[in-house]
Amino acid sequence: MDEEMKRLVCRMVAGLVASDEDFDDSERAFLDKVLTQFEVPEDEWGAIFPLVEPEEAATAMRSLDTDTQRVTFELLMEGALADGKIAPEEATYLRLIGEAIGMDAASLDARVKVTN
């Protein structure tokens, strides 16, 4: 994955965890972990902003190869669950992403359950 793609994925994760406007310490820690995993230097963490809104993320996901789509969706799921619950806004984000990459409705509903 090239540097531009890594930053896009990080921006999607940041957009998801911030979508419910409750950016708590566990979500911040998860985002920090993703930024580190994707080797974004700490002094460039501000470069992940602006966040990627759900519709923009869905469009971006369609342009990714299948493996990157899978990895990104899993990171988004982890991000949504970082605080122990999936908020309605996070569920909407995940469903848009899942639909964009061709996940069937039953699979999405089984994985994306609002838990707050």
C-alpha atoms as one frame of an Amber mdcrd trajectory, in Angstrom:
protein
   0.000   0.000   0.000   1.518   3.343  -0.988   1.746   6.354   1.339  -1.269
   8.121  -0.154  -3.403   5.003   0.314  -2.202   4.561   3.902  -3.253   8.113
   4.718  -6.626   7.616   3.035  -7.292   4.506   5.143  -6.222   6.392   8.288
  -8.558   9.261   7.373 -11.417   6.763   6.934 -10.753   5.215  10.332 -10.598
   8.677  11.899 -13.838   9.644  10.156 -15.574   6.546  11.438 -14.506   6.852
  15.076 -15.400  10.538  15.108 -18.739  10.056  13.342 -20.713   9.714  16.580
 -19.083  12.879  17.969 -17.914  10.889  21.009 -14.179  10.506  20.401 -13.107
   8.825  23.632  -9.716   7.646  24.864 -10.118   4.080  23.570 -10.945   5.347
  20.078  -8.039   7.797  20.211  -5.720   4.945  21.255  -7.015   2.788  18.400
  -6.451   5.581  15.889  -2.937   6.138  17.262  -2.280   2.402  16.816  -3.479
   2.501  13.190  -1.359   5.567  12.423   1.668   3.805  13.903   0.876   0.552
  12.064   0.672   2.453   8.778   4.000   4.136   9.605   2.642   7.666   9.560
   5.259   9.721  11.438   3.806  11.213  14.613   4.637  14.729  13.483   2.407
  14.130  10.420  -0.644  12.801  12.267  -2.390  16.090  11.582  -2.201  15.172
   7.880  -5.046  12.674   8.307  -7.457  15.566   8.507  -9.909  16.429   7.136
 -11.715  13.243   8.040 -13.374  11.181   5.338 -17.153  11.401   5.432 -19.159
   8.178   4.833 -20.158   8.901   1.228 -16.608   9.915   0.318 -15.278   6.785
   2.027 -17.688   4.571   0.075 -16.509   6.106  -3.189 -12.865   5.696  -2.195
 -13.407   2.066  -1.171 -14.715   1.183  -4.634 -11.370   2.228  -6.121  -9.298
  -0.043  -3.835  -8.187  -3.546  -4.694 -10.029  -6.387  -2.972  -7.335  -7.077
  -0.359  -7.122  -3.418   0.636 -10.912  -3.229   0.837 -10.960  -6.216   3.195
  -8.180  -4.854   5.413  -9.783  -1.410   5.511 -13.239  -2.772   6.368 -11.750
  -4.831   9.208  -9.922  -1.762  10.549 -13.166   0.192  10.387 -14.959  -2.563
  12.313 -12.204  -2.552  14.953 -12.432   1.227  15.150 -16.186   1.135  15.603
 -15.797  -1.374  18.424 -12.815   0.350  20.074 -15.046   1.938  22.711 -17.051
  -1.263  23.200 -20.120  -0.208  21.241 -21.266   0.623  17.735 -23.121   3.927
  17.633 -25.856   4.480  15.021 -23.595   6.879  13.091 -20.804   4.308  13.027
 -23.242   1.629  11.849 -24.379   3.886   9.002 -20.740   4.497   8.015 -19.965
   0.763   8.068 -23.072  -0.157   6.087 -22.238   2.380   3.358 -18.707   1.002
   3.146 -19.910  -2.600   3.125 -22.440  -1.917   0.391 -19.795  -0.085  -1.648
 -17.546  -3.156  -1.658 -20.353  -5.569  -2.446 -21.092  -7.125   0.921 -24.552
  -8.624   1.043 -27.129  -7.151   3.406 -27.309 -10.257   5.615 -23.540 -10.273
   6.184 -23.571  -6.574   6.997 -26.496  -6.885   9.385 -24.792  -9.789  11.158
 -21.618  -7.781  11.722 -22.928  -4.256  12.196 -25.246  -4.050  15.173 -25.851
  -0.837  17.050 -24.880  -1.558  20.639 -25.133   1.731  22.486
